[in-house]
Amino acid sequence: MLARLDHVGLNVRDLVAQTAWYRDAFGLAPVFEFRLDGPGLSGVVLAHPQGWRLELLARPGSAPGLRAPDPMTAVLTEGYGHFAVTTPELEPVYEALVARGAGEVMKPGPSPEPGIRMAWVSDPEGNLIELIEKNAE
């Protein structure tokens, strides 16, 4: 079967603030915004120039879910735990995200995958993001 990941969906508390943060921190551009009046659901799909997309969803009355402080704690709960992005240079991306308000979760270091380095940050609402250093192939 031919299939390709289209996007990752992330439920957020503050759609406006999280949209601005992901736009500024990762260079994402809004593709489209939508609202479903019945349930009061609002959303925006953001796209990176390299093609990956992130959908942010917000609904009044939502309650915080998993807000694990690190990846090892996140895997104690089944379901969504994080999303990951790749970069050819880990330290500058990690430092830039922290400068833009990302939480420092795990400083750059070796990954369990041989020859790969990784770091972890959290967005302003505490969602985990893995950064993976891979050289362009």
GUFI-986026 format. One record per residue (C-alpha): z, y, x; residue number from 1; residue in one letter. Coordinates in Angstrom, 2 decimals. Layout:
<recs>
{rec {Z,Y,X},NUM,"A"}
...
</recs>
This chain:
<recs>
{rec {0.00,0.00,0.00},1,"M"}
{rec {-0.90,3.43,1.31},2,"L"}
{rec {1.93,5.88,0.85},3,"A"}
{rec {3.18,8.98,2.64},4,"R"}
{rec {6.47,10.77,2.20},5,"L"}
{rec {5.83,13.93,0.18},6,"D"}
{rec {9.18,15.71,0.24},7,"H"}
{rec {12.94,15.45,0.38},8,"V"}
{rec {14.90,16.79,-2.60},9,"G"}
{rec {18.19,18.54,-2.00},10,"L"}
{rec {20.55,19.64,-4.77},11,"N"}
{rec {22.16,22.98,-3.90},12,"V"}
{rec {24.73,25.33,-5.40},13,"R"}
{rec {23.05,28.66,-4.52},14,"D"}
{rec {19.28,28.34,-4.80},15,"L"}
{rec {18.51,31.88,-3.64},16,"V"}
{rec {20.74,31.73,-0.56},17,"A"}
{rec {19.65,28.21,0.44},18,"Q"}
{rec {15.96,29.10,-0.04},19,"T"}
{rec {16.39,32.10,2.26},20,"A"}
{rec {18.29,30.05,4.85},21,"W"}
{rec {15.73,27.23,5.02},22,"Y"}
{rec {12.88,29.74,5.07},23,"R"}
{rec {14.40,31.65,7.98},24,"D"}
{rec {15.91,28.72,9.90},25,"A"}
{rec {12.92,26.35,9.74},26,"F"}
{rec {9.99,28.65,9.00},27,"G"}
{rec {9.43,27.10,5.58},28,"L"}
{rec {7.26,28.89,3.03},29,"A"}
{rec {7.63,28.63,-0.74},30,"P"}
{rec {4.83,26.54,-2.29},31,"V"}
{rec {5.98,26.94,-5.88},32,"F"}
{rec {9.05,27.69,-7.95},33,"E"}
{rec {9.87,26.21,-11.34},34,"F"}
{rec {12.42,26.22,-14.14},35,"R"}
{rec {13.15,23.62,-16.81},36,"L"}
{rec {14.82,25.62,-19.58},37,"D"}
{rec {16.26,22.64,-21.50},38,"G"}
{rec {18.61,21.44,-18.76},39,"P"}
{rec {18.66,24.84,-17.00},40,"G"}
{rec {17.26,23.34,-13.81},41,"L"}
{rec {15.67,25.67,-11.26},42,"S"}
{rec {13.82,24.63,-8.15},43,"G"}
{rec {11.60,25.64,-5.30},44,"V"}
{rec {9.37,23.56,-3.04},45,"V"}
{rec {9.20,24.81,0.54},46,"L"}
{rec {6.63,23.68,3.11},47,"A"}
{rec {6.59,23.64,6.90},48,"H"}
{rec {3.33,24.48,8.73},49,"P"}
{rec {3.24,20.86,9.97},50,"Q"}
{rec {3.15,19.56,6.40},51,"G"}
{rec {6.68,18.36,5.61},52,"W"}
{rec {8.24,19.70,2.43},53,"R"}
{rec {11.73,20.30,1.09},54,"L"}
{rec {12.53,20.69,-2.61},55,"E"}
{rec {15.69,22.63,-3.42},56,"L"}
{rec {17.16,22.08,-6.90},57,"L"}
{rec {19.98,23.93,-8.66},58,"A"}
{rec {21.57,23.47,-12.08},59,"R"}
{rec {24.52,25.37,-13.56},60,"P"}
{rec {27.60,23.19,-13.85},61,"G"}
{rec {26.72,21.00,-10.89},62,"S"}
{rec {29.61,19.62,-8.85},63,"A"}
{rec {29.77,19.14,-5.10},64,"P"}
{rec {28.84,15.65,-3.93},65,"G"}
{rec {29.00,14.12,-0.49},66,"L"}
{rec {29.88,16.74,2.10},67,"R"}
{rec {30.53,14.49,5.05},68,"A"}
{rec {31.53,16.35,8.21},69,"P"}
{rec {29.44,14.07,10.44},70,"D"}
{rec {26.89,11.22,10.24},71,"P"}
{rec {29.45,8.43,10.76},72,"M"}
{rec {31.46,9.61,7.75},73,"T"}
{rec {28.27,10.04,5.69},74,"A"}
{rec {27.37,6.36,6.05},75,"V"}
{rec {30.63,5.39,4.36},76,"L"}
{rec {29.05,6.58,1.09},77,"T"}
{rec {25.86,5.02,-0.26},78,"E"}
{rec {22.99,7.31,-1.19},79,"G"}
{rec {21.61,10.45,0.41},80,"Y"}
{rec {23.25,11.29,3.71},81,"G"}
{rec {20.89,13.54,5.67},82,"H"}
{rec {17.31,14.41,6.50},83,"F"}
{rec {15.81,14.65,9.98},84,"A"}
{rec {13.22,16.81,11.69},85,"V"}
{rec {11.60,16.35,15.08},86,"T"}
{rec {11.13,18.89,17.84},87,"T"}
{rec {9.79,18.72,21.40},88,"P"}
{rec {12.71,20.88,22.65},89,"E"}
{rec {16.14,20.07,21.21},90,"L"}
{rec {18.47,22.67,22.75},91,"E"}
{rec {16.58,25.83,21.68},92,"P"}
{rec {16.21,24.55,18.10},93,"V"}
{rec {19.88,23.53,17.92},94,"Y"}
{rec {21.02,26.90,19.30},95,"E"}
{rec {18.70,28.86,16.97},96,"A"}
{rec {19.98,27.00,13.90},97,"L"}
{rec {23.61,27.56,14.88},98,"V"}
{rec {22.84,31.26,15.46},99,"A"}
{rec {21.43,31.37,11.90},100,"R"}
{rec {24.61,29.96,10.41},101,"G"}
{rec {24.22,26.20,10.71},102,"A"}
{rec {27.44,24.28,11.27},103,"G"}
{rec {27.79,22.53,14.62},104,"E"}
{rec {28.20,18.82,13.87},105,"V"}
{rec {27.06,17.04,17.04},106,"M"}
{rec {25.77,18.74,20.18},107,"K"}
{rec {22.51,17.51,21.76},108,"P"}
{rec {22.84,14.12,23.38},109,"G"}
{rec {21.34,10.63,23.52},110,"P"}
{rec {20.13,8.88,20.37},111,"S"}
{rec {20.54,5.16,19.65},112,"P"}
{rec {16.73,5.03,19.91},113,"E"}
{rec {15.82,4.52,23.59},114,"P"}
{rec {14.38,7.59,25.30},115,"G"}
{rec {15.16,9.89,22.37},116,"I"}
{rec {17.71,12.70,22.13},117,"R"}
{rec {19.36,14.02,18.99},118,"M"}
{rec {21.75,16.63,17.61},119,"A"}
{rec {23.24,17.28,14.18},120,"W"}
{rec {23.90,20.48,12.23},121,"V"}
{rec {24.83,21.27,8.64},122,"S"}
{rec {23.27,23.88,6.39},123,"D"}
{rec {25.46,26.65,4.90},124,"P"}
{rec {26.45,24.35,1.99},125,"E"}
{rec {27.42,21.48,4.33},126,"G"}
{rec {24.34,19.23,4.01},127,"N"}
{rec {23.67,17.24,7.19},128,"L"}
{rec {20.46,17.71,9.19},129,"I"}
{rec {19.51,15.52,12.14},130,"E"}
{rec {17.41,17.05,14.92},131,"L"}
{rec {15.38,14.58,16.99},132,"I"}
{rec {13.74,15.48,20.28},133,"E"}
{rec {10.35,13.80,20.58},134,"K"}
{rec {7.56,14.86,22.85},135,"N"}
{rec {4.20,15.40,21.18},136,"A"}
{rec {2.16,12.21,21.18},137,"E"}
</recs>
